[in-house]
Amino acid sequence: MDKIGTVEPTLEDFSEKKKRVRNPLVPIGALMTAGVLTAGLISFRQGNSHLGQLLMRARVAVQGATVGLMVGTAYYYGDTPWQSK
């Protein structure tokens, strides 16, 4: 028997909207990392190893920047789970 007025939770209810607002550049960085990785793998497959190697180095730089953004925003907003309160 269903209760009247019961609302099923949606995926949006489970996601933390604050984190999306706090880290707006992190998803962009993740997409850029995936894009550069995909382009590098495609260039390796096509036989252009020089371009592929250059793109893999660019991927490392973009991935490092994304991690830096994550750490920087966590430090800025005071999210330090490794410190006991």
VMD Tcl script that builds the backbone (N, CA, C; Angstrom):
set m [mol new atoms 255]
animate dup $m
set s [atomselect $m all]
$s set {name element resname resid chain x y z} {
  {N N MET 1 A 0.841 -1.176 0.000}
  {CA C MET 1 A 0.000 0.000 0.000}
  {C C MET 1 A 0.887 1.240 0.000}
  {N N ASP 2 A 0.700 2.106 -0.954}
  {CA C ASP 2 A 1.487 3.334 -1.062}
  {C C ASP 2 A 0.925 4.420 -0.168}
  {N N LYS 3 A 1.836 5.191 0.374}
  {CA C LYS 3 A 1.412 6.317 1.193}
  {C C LYS 3 A 1.064 7.483 0.281}
  {N N ILE 4 A 0.072 8.223 0.645}
  {CA C ILE 4 A -0.343 9.369 -0.152}
  {C C ILE 4 A 0.665 10.496 0.060}
  {N N GLY 5 A 1.087 11.095 -1.035}
  {CA C GLY 5 A 2.006 12.222 -0.957}
  {C C GLY 5 A 3.466 11.831 -0.881}
  {N N THR 6 A 3.785 10.545 -1.024}
  {CA C THR 6 A 5.176 10.120 -0.992}
  {C C THR 6 A 5.837 10.451 -2.324}
  {N N VAL 7 A 6.994 11.041 -2.244}
  {CA C VAL 7 A 7.732 11.422 -3.444}
  {C C VAL 7 A 8.983 10.562 -3.523}
  {N N GLU 8 A 9.188 9.950 -4.674}
  {CA C GLU 8 A 10.384 9.145 -4.873}
  {C C GLU 8 A 11.597 10.066 -5.046}
  {N N PRO 9 A 12.706 9.758 -4.391}
  {CA C PRO 9 A 13.898 10.589 -4.566}
  {C C PRO 9 A 14.477 10.411 -5.973}
  {N N THR 10 A 14.985 11.482 -6.502}
  {CA C THR 10 A 15.591 11.433 -7.824}
  {C C THR 10 A 17.101 11.529 -7.681}
  {N N LEU 11 A 17.791 11.377 -8.783}
  {CA C LEU 11 A 19.244 11.463 -8.790}
  {C C LEU 11 A 19.717 12.837 -8.347}
  {N N GLU 12 A 18.973 13.870 -8.700}
  {CA C GLU 12 A 19.341 15.224 -8.309}
  {C C GLU 12 A 19.291 15.409 -6.794}
  {N N ASP 13 A 18.406 14.667 -6.136}
  {CA C ASP 13 A 18.313 14.770 -4.679}
  {C C ASP 13 A 19.566 14.228 -3.999}
  {N N PHE 14 A 20.201 13.258 -4.629}
  {CA C PHE 14 A 21.372 12.645 -4.027}
  {C C PHE 14 A 22.654 13.402 -4.328}
  {N N SER 15 A 22.686 14.175 -5.386}
  {CA C SER 15 A 23.913 14.909 -5.715}
  {C C SER 15 A 24.001 16.157 -4.857}
  {N N GLU 16 A 25.218 16.518 -4.533}
  {CA C GLU 16 A 25.425 17.706 -3.715}
  {C C GLU 16 A 25.613 18.903 -4.630}
  {N N LYS 17 A 24.645 19.778 -4.629}
  {CA C LYS 17 A 24.704 20.935 -5.513}
  {C C LYS 17 A 25.791 21.906 -5.090}
  {N N LYS 18 A 26.136 21.935 -3.818}
  {CA C LYS 18 A 27.183 22.836 -3.355}
  {C C LYS 18 A 28.513 22.519 -4.010}
  {N N LYS 19 A 28.846 21.261 -4.146}
  {CA C LYS 19 A 30.127 20.894 -4.724}
  {C C LYS 19 A 30.205 21.289 -6.191}
  {N N ARG 20 A 29.092 21.218 -6.897}
  {CA C ARG 20 A 29.096 21.665 -8.287}
  {C C ARG 20 A 29.319 23.161 -8.372}
  {N N VAL 21 A 28.751 23.895 -7.440}
  {CA C VAL 21 A 28.917 25.338 -7.436}
  {C C VAL 21 A 30.326 25.694 -6.993}
  {N N ARG 22 A 30.869 24.969 -6.036}
  {CA C ARG 22 A 32.210 25.248 -5.545}
  {C C ARG 22 A 33.282 24.936 -6.573}
  {N N ASN 23 A 33.130 23.882 -7.318}
  {CA C ASN 23 A 34.137 23.432 -8.271}
  {C C ASN 23 A 33.611 23.454 -9.702}
  {N N PRO 24 A 33.294 24.619 -10.233}
  {CA C PRO 24 A 32.736 24.621 -11.588}
  {C C PRO 24 A 33.757 24.268 -12.665}
  {N N LEU 25 A 35.039 24.427 -12.383}
  {CA C LEU 25 A 36.061 24.151 -13.391}
  {C C LEU 25 A 36.534 22.702 -13.383}
  {N N VAL 26 A 36.256 21.958 -12.326}
  {CA C VAL 26 A 36.716 20.576 -12.241}
  {C C VAL 26 A 36.054 19.693 -13.305}
  {N N PRO 27 A 34.729 19.759 -13.513}
  {CA C PRO 27 A 34.154 18.955 -14.604}
  {C C PRO 27 A 34.691 19.362 -15.973}
  {N N ILE 28 A 34.951 20.641 -16.149}
  {CA C ILE 28 A 35.523 21.102 -17.418}
  {C C ILE 28 A 36.923 20.512 -17.591}
  {N N GLY 29 A 37.710 20.513 -16.518}
  {CA C GLY 29 A 39.043 19.923 -16.573}
  {C C GLY 29 A 39.010 18.432 -16.846}
  {N N ALA 30 A 38.039 17.754 -16.265}
  {CA C ALA 30 A 37.910 16.313 -16.503}
  {C C ALA 30 A 37.543 16.030 -17.957}
  {N N LEU 31 A 36.653 16.837 -18.510}
  {CA C LEU 31 A 36.293 16.666 -19.924}
  {C C LEU 31 A 37.470 16.988 -20.837}
  {N N MET 32 A 38.236 18.019 -20.483}
  {CA C MET 32 A 39.419 18.345 -21.283}
  {C C MET 32 A 40.449 17.220 -21.225}
  {N N THR 33 A 40.620 16.627 -20.046}
  {CA C THR 33 A 41.551 15.504 -19.907}
  {C C THR 33 A 41.104 14.337 -20.783}
  {N N ALA 34 A 39.825 14.026 -20.738}
  {CA C ALA 34 A 39.305 12.928 -21.553}
  {C C ALA 34 A 39.433 13.233 -23.042}
  {N N GLY 35 A 39.204 14.480 -23.423}
  {CA C GLY 35 A 39.326 14.857 -24.830}
  {C C GLY 35 A 40.749 14.753 -25.341}
  {N N VAL 36 A 41.707 15.234 -24.552}
  {CA C VAL 36 A 43.115 15.162 -24.966}
  {C C VAL 36 A 43.569 13.712 -24.997}
  {N N LEU 37 A 43.128 12.912 -24.031}
  {CA C LEU 37 A 43.469 11.489 -24.032}
  {C C LEU 37 A 42.923 10.797 -25.274}
  {N N THR 38 A 41.679 11.076 -25.606}
  {CA C THR 38 A 41.080 10.468 -26.797}
  {C C THR 38 A 41.808 10.882 -28.066}
  {N N ALA 39 A 42.122 12.171 -28.178}
  {CA C ALA 39 A 42.857 12.643 -29.358}
  {C C ALA 39 A 44.234 12.005 -29.438}
  {N N GLY 40 A 44.901 11.831 -28.303}
  {CA C GLY 40 A 46.212 11.193 -28.299}
  {C C GLY 40 A 46.145 9.738 -28.711}
  {N N LEU 41 A 45.146 9.026 -28.207}
  {CA C LEU 41 A 45.007 7.618 -28.588}
  {C C LEU 41 A 44.680 7.465 -30.066}
  {N N ILE 42 A 43.868 8.363 -30.589}
  {CA C ILE 42 A 43.532 8.318 -32.013}
  {C C ILE 42 A 44.782 8.586 -32.858}
  {N N SER 43 A 45.586 9.560 -32.429}
  {CA C SER 43 A 46.785 9.861 -33.214}
  {C C SER 43 A 47.791 8.714 -33.145}
  {N N PHE 44 A 47.897 8.045 -32.004}
  {CA C PHE 44 A 48.762 6.863 -31.924}
  {C C PHE 44 A 48.268 5.776 -32.866}
  {N N ARG 45 A 46.965 5.596 -32.893}
  {CA C ARG 45 A 46.391 4.547 -33.745}
  {C C ARG 45 A 46.611 4.846 -35.230}
  {N N GLN 46 A 46.621 6.126 -35.578}
  {CA C GLN 46 A 46.835 6.517 -36.974}
  {C C GLN 46 A 48.309 6.520 -37.349}
  {N N GLY 47 A 49.190 6.275 -36.385}
  {CA C GLY 47 A 50.610 6.181 -36.682}
  {C C GLY 47 A 51.396 7.459 -36.466}
  {N N ASN 48 A 50.755 8.493 -35.973}
  {CA C ASN 48 A 51.443 9.756 -35.722}
  {C C ASN 48 A 51.910 9.763 -34.265}
  {N N SER 49 A 53.047 9.099 -34.021}
  {CA C SER 49 A 53.503 8.937 -32.647}
  {C C SER 49 A 54.026 10.239 -32.047}
  {N N HIS 50 A 54.568 11.134 -32.867}
  {CA C HIS 50 A 55.067 12.412 -32.350}
  {C C HIS 50 A 53.908 13.245 -31.781}
  {N N LEU 51 A 52.826 13.357 -32.527}
  {CA C LEU 51 A 51.652 14.097 -32.046}
  {C C LEU 51 A 51.017 13.392 -30.856}
  {N N GLY 52 A 50.971 12.062 -30.904}
  {CA C GLY 52 A 50.405 11.302 -29.798}
  {C C GLY 52 A 51.175 11.523 -28.502}
  {N N GLN 53 A 52.513 11.542 -28.608}
  {CA C GLN 53 A 53.339 11.779 -27.424}
  {C C GLN 53 A 53.130 13.192 -26.889}
  {N N LEU 54 A 53.006 14.150 -27.787}
  {CA C LEU 54 A 52.757 15.529 -27.381}
  {C C LEU 54 A 51.411 15.650 -26.674}
  {N N LEU 55 A 50.394 14.965 -27.185}
  {CA C LEU 55 A 49.075 15.000 -26.564}
  {C C LEU 55 A 49.052 14.278 -25.218}
  {N N MET 56 A 49.851 13.218 -25.075}
  {CA C MET 56 A 49.916 12.536 -23.778}
  {C C MET 56 A 50.564 13.436 -22.736}
  {N N ARG 57 A 51.563 14.210 -23.139}
  {CA C ARG 57 A 52.172 15.167 -22.215}
  {C C ARG 57 A 51.184 16.277 -21.863}
  {N N ALA 58 A 50.404 16.706 -22.839}
  {CA C ALA 58 A 49.378 17.716 -22.579}
  {C C ALA 58 A 48.313 17.164 -21.632}
  {N N ARG 59 A 47.991 15.888 -21.779}
  {CA C ARG 59 A 47.011 15.265 -20.889}
  {C C ARG 59 A 47.498 15.288 -19.448}
  {N N VAL 60 A 48.772 15.001 -19.243}
  {CA C VAL 60 A 49.326 15.025 -17.890}
  {C C VAL 60 A 49.227 16.428 -17.314}
  {N N ALA 61 A 49.504 17.443 -18.117}
  {CA C ALA 61 A 49.426 18.828 -17.647}
  {C C ALA 61 A 47.988 19.209 -17.299}
  {N N VAL 62 A 47.040 18.848 -18.154}
  {CA C VAL 62 A 45.632 19.172 -17.902}
  {C C VAL 62 A 45.125 18.406 -16.684}
  {N N GLN 63 A 45.526 17.153 -16.558}
  {CA C GLN 63 A 45.106 16.353 -15.409}
  {C C GLN 63 A 45.693 16.930 -14.120}
  {N N GLY 64 A 46.937 17.363 -14.163}
  {CA C GLY 64 A 47.544 17.991 -12.990}
  {C C GLY 64 A 46.847 19.281 -12.610}
  {N N ALA 65 A 46.457 20.062 -13.616}
  {CA C ALA 65 A 45.726 21.298 -13.339}
  {C C ALA 65 A 44.367 21.012 -12.713}
  {N N THR 66 A 43.707 19.962 -13.166}
  {CA C THR 66 A 42.411 19.587 -12.606}
  {C C THR 66 A 42.550 19.163 -11.142}
  {N N VAL 67 A 43.558 18.360 -10.851}
  {CA C VAL 67 A 43.789 17.953 -9.465}
  {C C VAL 67 A 44.159 19.169 -8.625}
  {N N GLY 68 A 44.953 20.074 -9.185}
  {CA C GLY 68 A 45.295 21.306 -8.477}
  {C C GLY 68 A 44.063 22.141 -8.161}
  {N N LEU 69 A 43.132 22.215 -9.098}
  {CA C LEU 69 A 41.880 22.928 -8.847}
  {C C LEU 69 A 41.070 22.271 -7.734}
  {N N MET 70 A 41.036 20.952 -7.734}
  {CA C MET 70 A 40.298 20.237 -6.696}
  {C C MET 70 A 40.905 20.508 -5.322}
  {N N VAL 71 A 42.215 20.413 -5.223}
  {CA C VAL 71 A 42.884 20.636 -3.943}
  {C C VAL 71 A 42.761 22.099 -3.534}
  {N N GLY 72 A 42.936 23.001 -4.490}
  {CA C GLY 72 A 42.852 24.424 -4.185}
  {C C GLY 72 A 41.485 24.854 -3.695}
  {N N THR 73 A 40.447 24.386 -4.336}
  {CA C THR 73 A 39.103 24.767 -3.891}
  {C C THR 73 A 38.747 24.100 -2.572}
  {N N ALA 74 A 39.228 22.875 -2.355}
  {CA C ALA 74 A 38.990 22.223 -1.064}
  {C C ALA 74 A 39.688 22.996 0.048}
  {N N TYR 75 A 40.893 23.452 -0.204}
  {CA C TYR 75 A 41.612 24.244 0.797}
  {C C TYR 75 A 40.929 25.592 1.005}
  {N N TYR 76 A 40.492 26.210 -0.077}
  {CA C TYR 76 A 39.862 27.531 0.011}
  {C C TYR 76 A 38.568 27.481 0.815}
  {N N TYR 77 A 37.772 26.453 0.593}
  {CA C TYR 77 A 36.490 26.340 1.282}
  {C C TYR 77 A 36.590 25.613 2.616}
  {N N GLY 78 A 37.777 25.163 2.967}
  {CA C GLY 78 A 37.967 24.548 4.270}
  {C C GLY 78 A 37.564 23.095 4.354}
  {N N ASP 79 A 37.428 22.418 3.230}
  {CA C ASP 79 A 37.099 20.993 3.248}
  {C C ASP 79 A 38.392 20.216 3.433}
  {N N THR 80 A 38.719 19.896 4.675}
  {CA C THR 80 A 39.938 19.134 4.961}
  {C C THR 80 A 39.564 17.878 5.729}
  {N N PRO 81 A 39.185 16.817 5.033}
  {CA C PRO 81 A 38.750 15.604 5.722}
  {C C PRO 81 A 39.894 14.875 6.405}
  {N N TRP 82 A 41.149 15.167 6.039}
  {CA C TRP 82 A 42.269 14.447 6.621}
  {C C TRP 82 A 42.660 15.018 7.985}
  {N N GLN 83 A 42.094 16.142 8.385}
  {CA C GLN 83 A 42.382 16.708 9.696}
  {C C GLN 83 A 41.247 16.371 10.653}
  {N N SER 84 A 41.596 15.953 11.851}
  {CA C SER 84 A 40.552 15.656 12.828}
  {C C SER 84 A 40.012 16.951 13.418}
  {N N LYS 85 A 38.732 16.935 13.712}
  {CA C LYS 85 A 38.082 18.148 14.222}
  {C C LYS 85 A 38.046 18.159 15.718}
}
mol reanalyze $m
mol bondsrecalc $m
mol representation Tube
mol addrep $m
